[in-house]
Amino acid sequence: MWRPPIRSRSSGTTPRPENAASTCCGGAWCPIGPRISRSGFANINAKAEGIESRPAFREAFQRRRCLVPVDNFYEWKTTATEKQPYAIALADRGLMALAGLWENWRSPAGEWVRSFAIVTTTPNDLCAELHHRMPVVLGPETWPAWLGEEPPNPSQLKAMLAPYPSDGMMYWPVSTRVGNVKNNDPSLVTPVC
């Protein structure tokens, strides 16, 4: 299920995605900016390595960090005969907060667009069985610093961009239906044999 990114927290200890719904992307993954790569795709991921110095992400890393709440994410494992998708979640199946960066930019039509990118890092041992990257999953203790509610310390921020512990995560095979954006229902996370 899609949830809007969280740019700041209201009073209390839990970020509230409903506060961000009117100010962030409207229901789909969006690129962080208008630049399209040579391959023709927009930046939907930001590599943690060098993020503080890359022109596309440098300023957002310093000033526009957000949390992207998700139930799980998907990766595909290539076997000898096919590609099998897997859902990856926290071991307790709780909500994950992915590290994100947000940006405002003007579309070619002149409209202001607010978009975000997910920060990725090297995988933990569990995710490495499926893919060579994984999103940065942030624990609740890091949220205030990541969201800028505490004075940012660049080395502290970089330290947060580490792989989440393998023993705190799980994965299972799911239907190839996850590969079609037209499919968006709870059965996508149902395990398959």
Summary of the structure (lengths in Angstrom):
residues: 193
radius of gyration: 16.7
end to end distance: 22.6
largest distance: 51.4
contacts: 542
relative contact order: 0.19
helix: 19%
strand: 28%
